[in-house]
Amino acid sequence: MKGPPAIVAIILLALCAAHPALADGRADWHDYAWKAVEIETCTAAAGVVTCPLYHQKWDWKRNQWVDIEIAMDLRTGTLQLSQRLTNNDSHDDDYVCVTALVLDAAGLNLLAHHQNWHIDAGQVISKSFTYASPELAKAASVHIGSKQCRKGAGQDDALYARVLAGIQN
């Protein structure tokens, strides 16, 4: 096989062999404890959708918690996300990965949030984030997951970058 058909075949094989993260929900994120919240179960008032609190341990055997609050203003296409890590273990520090994905009805990501924070024993860390998407009104569900990032700082950051690139395309 020579010429343009061979080049096309090589390009197609290369694309199939590559494994980039797709903007397709939780499939690319490994070892997370996920909770899916259907938008229809969230509370809506004056164009703002407030979802139930996510409260999950990042290490099942310890008193260490992730709390996430999400409110979406569908009129402005903005999402407010508040994240809090509470480490009630006085002898254990960890890296903690937290990911939130807003998906449409087809399961494609509209927005993605990812943080990998180091938290010391007995520490509490809180921070709020704002994200925007002109597609936010199409949100059908929010998937929130957390895990102990045993590989340390930066674990899943490259995946997050690929997912963001998939959303923008």
Secondary structure, 3 states (H helix, E strand, C coil): CCCHHHHHHHHHHHHHHCCCCCCCHHHHCCCCEEEEEEHHHCEEECCEEECCCEEEECCCCCCEEEEEEEEEECCCCEEEEEEEEEECCCCCCEEEEEEEEEEECCCCEEEEEEEEEEECCCCEEEEEEEEECCCHHHEEEEEEEEEECCCCCCCCHHHHHHHHHHHHC
